[in-house]
Amino acid sequence: PHVKRVHAFDIAIPMLRVAKRALADHAQRCTFTAADNAHLPLAPATADIAIAGWSYGHQTVWHPTAWRGPIAAAVDGMLRVLRPGGVAIVIETLGTGHTTPFEAPAELGRYYAMLTDDYGFASTWIRTDYRFPSLDEGVRLVRGSHIVTRKLYDHDKAYFLQGPDGRIIFTIPYEGDFTLIGTTDADHDGDP
């Protein structure tokens, strides 16, 4: 094996279940823990590599006027757990469904600049097209619901609640005058 130990963290329990299934052959070397990006339950200087995938950029939508603090806390948390000489990797999208990078919306552009200017990250574009061997392997049914309502509260905070089935329910300020309410995806094995 190339890796002695993997510590996987996600705030969403269903995502941890997906990761656990995907890494079942390596379970003896993996732990799966529910945790927020800014509060990783690891001691300082314990990891050689820290990877955050498609995680921080959402803050620019959830907190359009106050995203810097939550992202800084998450990046600082990531850097805190690295040993000296460790490598931090942040994976973000530069164009889902595109074959070349697109120009990021303003807030994402400022976030990307924060990573390079404030933290010294380098930016590299990697094309990640993936073709499944068959349609059956590339498509799966999931359950999840999203609705938009009139603004439910007068602040820019998001709420994450956990339902009795273990899925996360979230409410997020949306477009200034609305609230987006949704659930995380869960696999659906029955008919559509």
TIRO-2110 file (N, C-alpha, C; in Angstrom, 1 decimal):
// TIRO-2110
0.8, -1.2, 0.0, N, 1, A
0.0, 0.0, 0.0, CA, 1, A
0.9, 1.3, 0.0, C, 1, A
0.3, 2.3, -0.6, N, 2, A
1.1, 3.6, -0.7, CA, 2, A
0.7, 4.4, 0.5, C, 2, A
-0.4, 4.1, 1.2, N, 3, A
-0.8, 5.0, 2.3, CA, 3, A
-1.0, 4.1, 3.5, C, 3, A
-0.4, 4.6, 4.6, N, 4, A
-0.5, 3.9, 5.9, CA, 4, A
-1.9, 4.0, 6.5, C, 4, A
-2.4, 5.2, 6.5, N, 5, A
-3.7, 5.5, 7.2, CA, 5, A
-4.4, 6.6, 6.4, C, 5, A
-5.7, 6.5, 6.3, N, 6, A
-6.6, 7.5, 5.7, CA, 6, A
-7.6, 7.9, 6.8, C, 6, A
-7.7, 9.2, 7.0, N, 7, A
-8.8, 9.7, 7.9, CA, 7, A
-9.7, 10.5, 7.0, C, 7, A
-10.9, 10.1, 6.8, N, 8, A
-11.9, 10.7, 6.0, CA, 8, A
-12.9, 11.5, 6.8, C, 8, A
-13.2, 12.7, 6.5, N, 9, A
-14.1, 13.5, 7.2, CA, 9, A
-15.2, 14.1, 6.3, C, 9, A
-16.4, 14.2, 6.8, N, 10, A
-17.4, 14.9, 6.1, CA, 10, A
-18.5, 15.3, 7.1, C, 10, A
-19.1, 16.4, 6.9, N, 11, A
-20.2, 16.8, 7.8, CA, 11, A
-21.5, 15.9, 7.6, C, 11, A
-21.6, 15.4, 6.4, N, 12, A
-22.8, 14.6, 6.0, CA, 12, A
-22.5, 13.1, 6.2, C, 12, A
-23.3, 12.5, 7.1, N, 13, A
-23.1, 11.1, 7.4, CA, 13, A
-23.4, 10.2, 6.2, C, 13, A
-24.4, 10.5, 5.3, N, 14, A
-24.5, 9.7, 4.1, CA, 14, A
-23.3, 9.7, 3.2, C, 14, A
-22.6, 10.8, 3.1, N, 15, A
-21.4, 10.9, 2.3, CA, 15, A
-20.3, 10.0, 2.9, C, 15, A
-20.2, 9.9, 4.3, N, 16, A
-19.3, 9.0, 4.9, CA, 16, A
-19.6, 7.6, 4.6, C, 16, A
-20.9, 7.3, 4.5, N, 17, A
-21.3, 5.9, 4.2, CA, 17, A
-20.9, 5.5, 2.8, C, 17, A
-21.0, 6.5, 1.9, N, 18, A
-20.6, 6.2, 0.5, CA, 18, A
-19.1, 6.0, 0.5, C, 18, A
-18.3, 6.8, 1.2, N, 19, A
-16.9, 6.7, 1.2, CA, 19, A
-16.5, 5.3, 1.8, C, 19, A
-17.2, 4.9, 2.9, N, 20, A
-16.9, 3.7, 3.5, CA, 20, A
-17.1, 2.5, 2.6, C, 20, A
-18.2, 2.5, 1.8, N, 21, A
-18.5, 1.5, 0.9, CA, 21, A
-17.4, 1.5, -0.2, C, 21, A
-17.0, 2.7, -0.7, N, 22, A
-16.0, 2.7, -1.8, CA, 22, A
-14.7, 2.2, -1.3, C, 22, A
-14.4, 2.4, -0.1, N, 23, A
-13.0, 2.0, 0.4, CA, 23, A
-13.1, 0.7, 1.3, C, 23, A
-14.1, -0.1, 1.1, N, 24, A
-14.3, -1.3, 1.9, CA, 24, A
-13.1, -2.2, 1.9, C, 24, A
-12.5, -2.3, 0.7, N, 25, A
-11.3, -3.2, 0.6, CA, 25, A
-10.1, -2.7, 1.4, C, 25, A
-10.2, -1.4, 1.9, N, 26, A
-9.1, -0.8, 2.6, CA, 26, A
-9.5, -0.4, 4.0, C, 26, A
-10.6, -1.0, 4.5, N, 27, A
-11.2, -0.6, 5.8, CA, 27, A
-10.2, -0.6, 7.0, C, 27, A
-9.3, -1.5, 7.0, N, 28, A
-8.4, -1.6, 8.1, CA, 28, A
-7.4, -0.4, 8.2, C, 28, A
-7.3, 0.4, 7.1, N, 29, A
-6.4, 1.5, 7.1, CA, 29, A
-7.2, 2.9, 7.1, C, 29, A
-8.6, 2.8, 7.2, N, 30, A
-9.4, 4.0, 7.1, CA, 30, A
-10.3, 4.3, 8.3, C, 30, A
-10.4, 5.5, 8.7, N, 31, A
-11.4, 5.9, 9.6, CA, 31, A
-12.3, 6.9, 8.9, C, 31, A
-13.6, 6.9, 9.3, N, 32, A
-14.6, 7.8, 8.7, CA, 32, A
-15.3, 8.5, 9.9, C, 32, A
-15.2, 9.8, 9.9, N, 33, A
-15.7, 10.6, 11.0, CA, 33, A
-16.4, 11.8, 10.6, C, 33, A
-17.6, 12.1, 11.2, N, 34, A
-18.4, 13.3, 10.9, CA, 34, A
-17.6, 14.5, 11.5, C, 34, A
-17.3, 15.5, 10.7, N, 35, A
-16.6, 16.6, 11.2, CA, 35, A
-16.7, 17.8, 10.3, C, 35, A
-16.7, 19.0, 10.8, N, 36, A
-16.7, 20.2, 10.0, CA, 36, A
-15.3, 20.5, 9.6, C, 36, A
-15.1, 21.1, 8.4, N, 37, A
-13.8, 21.4, 7.8, CA, 37, A
-13.0, 22.2, 8.8, C, 37, A
-13.6, 23.1, 9.5, N, 38, A
-12.8, 24.0, 10.4, CA, 38, A
-12.4, 23.4, 11.7, C, 38, A
-12.9, 22.2, 12.0, N, 39, A
-12.7, 21.6, 13.3, CA, 39, A
-12.3, 20.1, 13.1, C, 39, A
-11.3, 19.8, 12.3, N, 40, A
-10.9, 18.4, 12.1, CA, 40, A
-10.4, 17.8, 13.4, C, 40, A
-10.9, 16.7, 13.7, N, 41, A
-10.5, 16.1, 15.0, CA, 41, A
-9.2, 15.3, 14.9, C, 41, A
-8.1, 16.0, 14.5, N, 42, A
-6.8, 15.4, 14.5, CA, 42, A
-5.8, 16.3, 15.2, C, 42, A
-4.8, 15.7, 15.8, N, 43, A
-3.8, 16.5, 16.5, CA, 43, A
-3.0, 17.3, 15.4, C, 43, A
-2.4, 18.4, 15.8, N, 44, A
-1.6, 19.1, 14.9, CA, 44, A
-0.4, 18.3, 14.4, C, 44, A
0.0, 18.6, 13.2, N, 45, A
1.2, 17.9, 12.6, CA, 45, A
1.1, 16.4, 12.5, C, 45, A
-0.1, 15.8, 12.1, N, 46, A
-0.2, 14.4, 12.1, CA, 46, A
-0.4, 13.8, 10.7, C, 46, A
-0.5, 14.7, 9.7, N, 47, A
-0.8, 14.2, 8.3, CA, 47, A
0.3, 14.6, 7.4, C, 47, A
0.6, 13.8, 6.4, N, 48, A
1.5, 14.1, 5.3, CA, 48, A
0.8, 14.8, 4.2, C, 48, A
-0.4, 14.4, 4.0, N, 49, A
-1.2, 15.0, 2.9, CA, 49, A
-2.6, 15.3, 3.4, C, 49, A
-3.1, 16.5, 3.1, N, 50, A
-4.5, 16.8, 3.4, CA, 50, A
-5.2, 17.3, 2.1, C, 50, A
-6.3, 16.6, 1.8, N, 51, A
-7.0, 16.9, 0.6, CA, 51, A
-8.5, 17.4, 0.9, C, 51, A
-8.9, 18.5, 0.3, N, 52, A
-10.3, 18.9, 0.5, CA, 52, A
-10.8, 19.0, -0.9, C, 52, A
-11.9, 18.2, -1.2, N, 53, A
-12.5, 18.2, -2.5, CA, 53, A
-13.8, 18.8, -2.6, C, 53, A
-14.0, 19.8, -3.4, N, 54, A
-15.3, 20.5, -3.7, CA, 54, A
-16.0, 20.8, -2.4, C, 54, A
-15.3, 21.4, -1.5, N, 55, A
-15.9, 21.6, -0.2, CA, 55, A
-15.9, 23.1, 0.2, C, 55, A
-14.8, 23.8, 0.1, N, 56, A
-14.8, 25.2, 0.6, CA, 56, A
-15.6, 26.2, -0.3, C, 56, A
-15.6, 26.0, -1.6, N, 57, A
-16.2, 27.0, -2.5, CA, 57, A
-17.6, 27.2, -2.2, C, 57, A
-18.4, 26.2, -1.7, N, 58, A
-19.8, 26.4, -1.4, CA, 58, A
-20.0, 27.6, -0.4, C, 58, A
-19.0, 27.9, 0.4, N, 59, A
-19.2, 29.0, 1.3, CA, 59, A
-19.5, 30.3, 0.6, C, 59, A
-19.0, 30.5, -0.6, N, 60, A
-19.2, 31.7, -1.4, CA, 60, A
-20.6, 31.9, -1.8, C, 60, A
-21.4, 30.8, -1.8, N, 61, A
-22.8, 30.8, -2.1, CA, 61, A
-23.6, 30.9, -0.8, C, 61, A
-23.2, 30.1, 0.2, N, 62, A
-24.0, 30.1, 1.4, CA, 62, A
-23.8, 31.4, 2.2, C, 62, A
-22.6, 32.0, 2.1, N, 63, A
-22.3, 33.3, 2.8, CA, 63, A
-21.8, 34.3, 1.9, C, 63, A
-22.5, 34.8, 0.9, N, 64, A
-22.0, 35.7, -0.1, CA, 64, A
-21.2, 36.9, 0.4, C, 64, A
-21.6, 37.4, 1.5, N, 65, A
-20.9, 38.6, 2.1, CA, 65, A
-19.9, 38.3, 3.2, C, 65, A
-19.9, 37.0, 3.6, N, 66, A
-19.0, 36.7, 4.8, CA, 66, A
-18.4, 35.3, 4.6, C, 66, A
-18.0, 34.9, 3.4, N, 67, A
-17.4, 33.6, 3.2, CA, 67, A
-15.9, 33.5, 3.6, C, 67, A
-15.2, 34.6, 3.6, N, 68, A
-13.8, 34.6, 3.9, CA, 68, A
-13.4, 33.9, 5.2, C, 68, A
-14.2, 34.2, 6.3, N, 69, A
-13.9, 33.7, 7.6, CA, 69, A
-14.1, 32.2, 7.6, C, 69, A
-15.2, 31.6, 7.2, N, 70, A
-15.4, 30.2, 7.2, CA, 70, A
-14.3, 29.4, 6.3, C, 70, A
-14.0, 30.0, 5.2, N, 71, A
-13.0, 29.3, 4.3, CA, 71, A
-11.6, 29.4, 5.0, C, 71, A
-11.3, 30.6, 5.5, N, 72, A
-10.0, 30.7, 6.2, CA, 72, A
-9.9, 29.7, 7.4, C, 72, A
-11.0, 29.6, 8.1, N, 73, A
-10.9, 28.6, 9.3, CA, 73, A
-10.7, 27.2, 8.8, C, 73, A
-11.4, 26.9, 7.6, N, 74, A
-11.2, 25.5, 7.1, CA, 74, A
-9.8, 25.3, 6.6, C, 74, A
-9.3, 26.2, 5.8, N, 75, A
-7.9, 26.1, 5.3, CA, 75, A
-6.9, 26.1, 6.4, C, 75, A
-7.1, 26.9, 7.4, N, 76, A
-6.2, 26.9, 8.6, CA, 76, A
-6.3, 25.6, 9.3, C, 76, A
-7.5, 25.0, 9.4, N, 77, A
-7.6, 23.7, 10.0, CA, 77, A
-6.9, 22.6, 9.2, C, 77, A
-7.0, 22.7, 7.9, N, 78, A
-6.3, 21.7, 7.0, CA, 78, A
-4.7, 21.9, 7.2, C, 78, A
-4.2, 23.1, 7.2, N, 79, A
-2.8, 23.3, 7.4, CA, 79, A
-2.3, 22.9, 8.8, C, 79, A
-3.2, 23.1, 9.8, N, 80, A
-2.8, 22.7, 11.2, CA, 80, A
-2.5, 21.3, 11.3, C, 80, A
-3.2, 20.4, 10.6, N, 81, A
-2.9, 19.0, 10.8, CA, 81, A
-1.8, 18.4, 10.0, C, 81, A
-1.2, 19.3, 9.1, N, 82, A
-0.1, 18.8, 8.3, CA, 82, A
1.2, 18.8, 9.0, C, 82, A
2.0, 17.8, 8.8, N, 83, A
3.4, 17.8, 9.3, CA, 83, A
4.2, 18.8, 8.5, C, 83, A
5.4, 19.2, 9.1, N, 84, A
6.3, 20.1, 8.3, CA, 84, A
6.6, 19.4, 7.0, C, 84, A
6.5, 20.1, 5.9, N, 85, A
6.8, 19.6, 4.6, CA, 85, A
5.6, 18.9, 4.0, C, 85, A
4.4, 18.8, 4.7, N, 86, A
3.2, 18.2, 4.2, CA, 86, A
2.6, 18.9, 3.0, C, 86, A
1.7, 18.3, 2.3, N, 87, A
1.1, 18.8, 1.1, CA, 87, A
-0.4, 19.0, 1.3, C, 87, A
-0.8, 20.2, 1.0, N, 88, A
-2.3, 20.5, 1.1, CA, 88, A
-2.8, 20.6, -0.3, C, 88, A
-3.9, 19.9, -0.6, N, 89, A
-4.5, 20.0, -2.0, CA, 89, A
-5.9, 20.4, -1.8, C, 89, A
-6.4, 21.4, -2.5, N, 90, A
-7.8, 21.8, -2.6, CA, 90, A
-8.2, 21.6, -4.0, C, 90, A
-9.3, 20.8, -4.1, N, 91, A
-9.8, 20.5, -5.5, CA, 91, A
-11.1, 21.3, -5.6, C, 91, A
-11.2, 22.0, -6.6, N, 92, A
-12.5, 22.8, -6.9, CA, 92, A
-12.8, 22.7, -8.4, C, 92, A
-14.0, 23.0, -8.8, N, 93, A
-14.3, 22.9, -10.2, CA, 93, A
-14.0, 24.2, -10.9, C, 93, A
-13.6, 24.0, -12.2, N, 94, A
-13.4, 25.1, -13.1, CA, 94, A
-14.2, 24.9, -14.3, C, 94, A
-15.3, 24.2, -14.1, N, 95, A
-16.2, 24.0, -15.3, CA, 95, A
-16.8, 22.6, -15.4, C, 95, A
-17.8, 22.3, -14.5, N, 96, A
-18.5, 21.0, -14.6, CA, 96, A
-19.1, 20.9, -16.0, C, 96, A
-18.8, 19.9, -16.7, N, 97, A
-19.4, 19.7, -18.1, CA, 97, A
-18.7, 20.5, -19.1, C, 97, A
-17.6, 21.1, -18.8, N, 98, A
-16.8, 21.8, -19.8, CA, 98, A
-15.5, 21.0, -20.1, C, 98, A
-15.0, 21.2, -21.3, N, 99, A
-13.7, 20.6, -21.6, CA, 99, A
-12.5, 21.5, -21.4, C, 99, A
-12.8, 22.7, -21.2, N, 100, A
-11.7, 23.7, -20.8, CA, 100, A
-12.2, 24.5, -19.6, C, 100, A
-11.3, 25.1, -18.8, N, 101, A
-11.7, 25.9, -17.7, CA, 101, A
-12.6, 27.1, -18.1, C, 101, A
-13.5, 27.4, -17.3, N, 102, A
-14.3, 28.6, -17.6, CA, 102, A
-13.9, 29.7, -16.6, C, 102, A
-14.3, 30.9, -16.9, N, 103, A
-14.0, 32.0, -16.0, CA, 103, A
-14.9, 31.9, -14.8, C, 103, A
-14.3, 31.9, -13.7, N, 104, A
-15.1, 31.7, -12.4, CA, 104, A
-16.0, 32.9, -12.2, C, 104, A
-17.2, 32.7, -11.6, N, 105, A
-18.0, 33.8, -11.1, CA, 105, A
-17.1, 34.7, -10.1, C, 105, A
-17.5, 35.9, -9.9, N, 106, A
-16.7, 36.8, -9.1, CA, 106, A
-16.3, 36.3, -7.8, C, 106, A
-17.3, 35.8, -7.0, N, 107, A
-17.0, 35.3, -5.6, CA, 107, A
-16.0, 34.1, -5.7, C, 107, A
-16.3, 33.2, -6.6, N, 108, A
-15.3, 32.1, -6.7, CA, 108, A
-13.9, 32.6, -7.1, C, 108, A
-13.9, 33.5, -8.0, N, 109, A
-12.6, 34.1, -8.4, CA, 109, A
-11.9, 34.7, -7.2, C, 109, A
-12.6, 35.4, -6.4, N, 110, A
-12.0, 36.0, -5.2, CA, 110, A
-11.5, 34.9, -4.2, C, 110, A
-12.3, 33.8, -4.1, N, 111, A
-11.9, 32.7, -3.3, CA, 111, A
-10.6, 32.0, -3.8, C, 111, A
-10.6, 31.8, -5.1, N, 112, A
-9.4, 31.2, -5.8, CA, 112, A
-8.2, 32.1, -5.5, C, 112, A
-8.4, 33.4, -5.6, N, 113, A
-7.3, 34.3, -5.4, CA, 113, A
-6.8, 34.3, -3.9, C, 113, A
-7.8, 34.1, -3.0, N, 114, A
-7.4, 34.0, -1.6, CA, 114, A
-6.5, 32.8, -1.4, C, 114, A
-6.8, 31.6, -2.1, N, 115, A
-6.0, 30.4, -1.9, CA, 115, A
-4.6, 30.7, -2.4, C, 115, A
-4.5, 31.4, -3.6, N, 116, A
-3.1, 31.6, -4.1, CA, 116, A
-2.4, 32.8, -3.5, C, 116, A
-3.1, 33.9, -3.2, N, 117, A
-2.4, 35.1, -2.7, CA, 117, A
-2.2, 35.0, -1.2, C, 117, A
-3.2, 34.5, -0.4, N, 118, A
-3.1, 34.5, 1.0, CA, 118, A
-2.4, 33.2, 1.6, C, 118, A
-2.5, 32.1, 0.9, N, 119, A
-2.0, 30.9, 1.4, CA, 119, A
-0.9, 30.3, 0.5, C, 119, A
-0.6, 30.8, -0.6, N, 120, A
0.5, 30.3, -1.5, CA, 120, A
0.2, 29.1, -2.3, C, 120, A
-1.1, 28.7, -2.4, N, 121, A
-1.5, 27.6, -3.2, CA, 121, A
-1.1, 27.9, -4.7, C, 121, A
-0.7, 26.9, -5.4, N, 122, A
-0.5, 27.0, -6.9, CA, 122, A
-1.8, 26.5, -7.5, C, 122, A
-2.1, 27.0, -8.7, N, 123, A
-3.3, 26.6, -9.4, CA, 123, A
-2.9, 25.7, -10.6, C, 123, A
-3.5, 24.5, -10.7, N, 124, A
-3.3, 23.7, -11.8, CA, 124, A
-4.6, 23.1, -12.3, C, 124, A
-4.8, 23.1, -13.6, N, 125, A
-6.1, 22.6, -14.1, CA, 125, A
-5.8, 21.2, -14.6, C, 125, A
-6.6, 20.3, -14.1, N, 126, A
-6.6, 18.9, -14.5, CA, 126, A
-7.9, 18.5, -15.1, C, 126, A
-7.9, 18.0, -16.3, N, 127, A
-9.2, 17.5, -16.9, CA, 127, A
-9.6, 16.2, -16.2, C, 127, A
-10.8, 16.1, -15.7, N, 128, A
-11.1, 14.9, -14.9, CA, 128, A
-12.3, 14.2, -15.6, C, 128, A
-12.4, 14.2, -16.9, N, 129, A
-13.4, 13.4, -17.6, CA, 129, A
-13.3, 12.0, -17.1, C, 129, A
-14.4, 11.4, -17.0, N, 130, A
-14.4, 10.0, -16.6, CA, 130, A
-15.5, 9.3, -17.4, C, 130, A
-15.2, 8.2, -18.1, N, 131, A
-16.2, 7.5, -18.8, CA, 131, A
-16.4, 6.1, -18.1, C, 131, A
-17.7, 5.9, -17.7, N, 132, A
-18.0, 4.6, -17.1, CA, 132, A
-18.1, 3.5, -18.1, C, 132, A
-17.7, 2.3, -17.8, N, 133, A
-17.8, 1.2, -18.7, CA, 133, A
-19.2, 1.0, -19.3, C, 133, A
-20.2, 1.3, -18.5, N, 134, A
-21.6, 1.1, -19.0, CA, 134, A
-22.5, 2.1, -18.3, C, 134, A
-23.6, 2.3, -18.9, N, 135, A
-24.6, 3.3, -18.4, CA, 135, A
-25.0, 2.9, -16.9, C, 135, A
-25.2, 1.6, -16.7, N, 136, A
-25.6, 1.1, -15.4, CA, 136, A
-24.6, 1.5, -14.3, C, 136, A
-23.3, 1.5, -14.7, N, 137, A
-22.3, 1.8, -13.7, CA, 137, A
-22.2, 3.3, -13.4, C, 137, A
-22.6, 4.1, -14.4, N, 138, A
-22.5, 5.6, -14.3, CA, 138, A
-23.7, 6.3, -13.8, C, 138, A
-24.9, 5.6, -13.8, N, 139, A
-26.1, 6.2, -13.3, CA, 139, A
-26.6, 5.5, -12.1, C, 139, A
-27.1, 6.2, -11.1, N, 140, A
-27.7, 5.6, -10.0, CA, 140, A
-28.8, 6.5, -9.5, C, 140, A
-29.8, 5.9, -8.9, N, 141, A
-30.9, 6.6, -8.4, CA, 141, A
-30.6, 7.1, -7.0, C, 141, A
-30.9, 8.3, -6.7, N, 142, A
-30.7, 8.9, -5.4, CA, 142, A
-32.0, 9.6, -4.9, C, 142, A
-32.1, 9.7, -3.6, N, 143, A
-33.2, 10.5, -3.0, CA, 143, A
-32.7, 11.7, -2.5, C, 143, A
-33.4, 12.8, -2.7, N, 144, A
-33.0, 14.1, -2.2, CA, 144, A
-34.0, 15.1, -2.6, C, 144, A
-34.3, 16.1, -1.8, N, 145, A
-35.3, 17.1, -2.2, CA, 145, A
-34.7, 18.5, -1.9, C, 145, A
-35.1, 19.4, -2.8, N, 146, A
-34.7, 20.8, -2.6, CA, 146, A
-35.9, 21.7, -3.0, C, 146, A
-36.2, 22.6, -2.1, N, 147, A
-37.3, 23.6, -2.4, CA, 147, A
-36.7, 25.0, -2.1, C, 147, A
-37.3, 26.0, -2.7, N, 148, A
-37.0, 27.4, -2.4, CA, 148, A
-38.2, 28.1, -1.9, C, 148, A
-38.0, 28.7, -0.7, N, 149, A
-39.1, 29.5, -0.1, CA, 149, A
-38.8, 30.9, 0.0, C, 149, A
-39.7, 31.7, 0.4, N, 150, A
-39.4, 33.1, 0.8, CA, 150, A
-38.4, 33.0, 2.0, C, 150, A
-37.6, 34.1, 2.1, N, 151, A
-36.6, 34.1, 3.2, CA, 151, A
-37.2, 33.8, 4.5, C, 151, A
-36.6, 32.8, 5.2, N, 152, A
-37.1, 32.3, 6.5, CA, 152, A
-36.5, 33.1, 7.7, C, 152, A
-35.3, 33.7, 7.5, N, 153, A
-34.7, 34.4, 8.6, CA, 153, A
-33.9, 35.6, 8.1, C, 153, A
-33.6, 36.5, 9.0, N, 154, A
-33.0, 37.8, 8.6, CA, 154, A
-31.5, 37.8, 8.9, C, 154, A
-30.8, 36.8, 8.5, N, 155, A
-29.3, 36.7, 8.6, CA, 155, A
-28.8, 35.8, 7.5, C, 155, A
-27.5, 35.8, 7.4, N, 156, A
-26.9, 35.0, 6.3, CA, 156, A
-26.3, 33.7, 6.7, C, 156, A
-26.8, 33.1, 7.8, N, 157, A
-26.3, 31.8, 8.3, CA, 157, A
-27.0, 30.7, 7.7, C, 157, A
-26.4, 29.6, 7.5, N, 158, A
-27.0, 28.3, 7.0, CA, 158, A
-27.2, 27.4, 8.2, C, 158, A
-28.2, 26.6, 8.2, N, 159, A
-28.4, 25.6, 9.2, CA, 159, A
-28.3, 24.2, 8.6, C, 159, A
-27.7, 23.3, 9.4, N, 160, A
-27.6, 21.9, 9.0, CA, 160, A
-28.2, 21.1, 10.2, C, 160, A
-29.2, 20.3, 9.8, N, 161, A
-30.0, 19.5, 10.8, CA, 161, A
-29.8, 18.0, 10.4, C, 161, A
-29.9, 17.1, 11.3, N, 162, A
-29.9, 15.7, 10.9, CA, 162, A
-31.2, 15.1, 11.2, C, 162, A
-31.8, 14.5, 10.1, N, 163, A
-33.0, 13.8, 10.2, CA, 163, A
-32.9, 12.4, 10.9, C, 163, A
-34.0, 11.8, 11.2, N, 164, A
-34.0, 10.5, 11.9, CA, 164, A
-33.3, 9.4, 11.0, C, 164, A
-33.3, 9.6, 9.7, N, 165, A
-32.7, 8.6, 8.8, CA, 165, A
-31.2, 8.8, 8.6, C, 165, A
-30.6, 9.8, 9.3, N, 166, A
-29.2, 10.1, 9.2, CA, 166, A
-28.8, 11.1, 8.2, C, 166, A
-29.8, 11.4, 7.3, N, 167, A
-29.4, 12.4, 6.2, CA, 167, A
-29.4, 13.8, 6.8, C, 167, A
-28.6, 14.7, 6.2, N, 168, A
-28.6, 16.1, 6.6, CA, 168, A
-29.7, 16.8, 5.9, C, 168, A
-30.3, 17.7, 6.6, N, 169, A
-31.3, 18.7, 6.1, CA, 169, A
-30.7, 20.0, 6.2, C, 169, A
-30.6, 20.8, 5.2, N, 170, A
-30.0, 22.1, 5.3, CA, 170, A
-30.9, 23.2, 4.8, C, 170, A
-30.7, 24.4, 5.4, N, 171, A
-31.4, 25.6, 4.9, CA, 171, A
-30.3, 26.6, 4.7, C, 171, A
-30.3, 27.2, 3.5, N, 172, A
-29.2, 28.1, 3.1, CA, 172, A
-29.8, 29.4, 2.5, C, 172, A
-29.4, 30.6, 3.0, N, 173, A
-29.8, 31.8, 2.3, CA, 173, A
-29.6, 31.7, 0.8, C, 173, A
-30.5, 32.2, 0.0, N, 174, A
-30.4, 32.0, -1.4, CA, 174, A
-30.9, 33.3, -2.2, C, 174, A
-30.0, 33.8, -3.0, N, 175, A
-30.3, 35.0, -3.8, CA, 175, A
-30.9, 36.2, -3.0, C, 175, A
-30.5, 36.3, -1.8, N, 176, A
-31.0, 37.5, -1.0, CA, 176, A
-32.3, 37.4, -0.4, C, 176, A
-33.4, 37.1, -1.2, N, 177, A
-34.7, 37.1, -0.7, CA, 177, A
-35.3, 35.7, -0.4, C, 177, A
-34.6, 34.7, -0.6, N, 178, A
-35.1, 33.3, -0.5, CA, 178, A
-34.3, 32.4, 0.4, C, 178, A
-34.8, 31.3, 0.8, N, 179, A
-34.1, 30.3, 1.5, CA, 179, A
-34.2, 29.0, 0.7, C, 179, A
-33.1, 28.3, 0.5, N, 180, A
-33.0, 27.0, -0.1, CA, 180, A
-33.0, 25.9, 1.0, C, 180, A
-34.0, 25.0, 0.9, N, 181, A
-34.1, 23.9, 1.9, CA, 181, A
-33.9, 22.6, 1.1, C, 181, A
-33.0, 21.8, 1.6, N, 182, A
-32.8, 20.5, 0.9, CA, 182, A
-32.3, 19.4, 1.8, C, 182, A
-32.2, 18.2, 1.2, N, 183, A
-31.6, 17.1, 1.9, CA, 183, A
-30.4, 16.6, 1.1, C, 183, A
-29.6, 15.9, 1.8, N, 184, A
-28.5, 15.2, 1.1, CA, 184, A
-29.0, 14.0, 0.3, C, 184, A
-28.2, 13.6, -0.6, N, 185, A
-28.6, 12.4, -1.4, CA, 185, A
-28.4, 11.1, -0.6, C, 185, A
-29.3, 10.2, -0.8, N, 186, A
-29.2, 8.9, -0.3, CA, 186, A
-29.5, 7.9, -1.4, C, 186, A
-28.8, 6.8, -1.5, N, 187, A
-29.0, 5.8, -2.6, CA, 187, A
-30.4, 5.3, -2.5, C, 187, A
-31.0, 5.1, -3.7, N, 188, A
-32.4, 4.5, -3.8, CA, 188, A
-32.3, 3.3, -4.6, C, 188, A
-32.6, 2.1, -4.0, N, 189, A
-32.5, 0.9, -4.7, CA, 189, A
-33.7, 0.4, -5.4, C, 189, A
-34.9, 1.0, -5.2, N, 190, A
-36.1, 0.6, -5.8, CA, 190, A
-36.3, 1.2, -7.2, C, 190, A
-37.6, 1.0, -7.7, N, 191, A
-37.9, 1.6, -9.0, CA, 191, A
-38.0, 3.1, -8.8, C, 191, A
-37.8, 3.8, -10.0, N, 192, A
-37.9, 5.3, -9.9, CA, 192, A
-39.3, 5.8, -9.4, C, 192, A
END
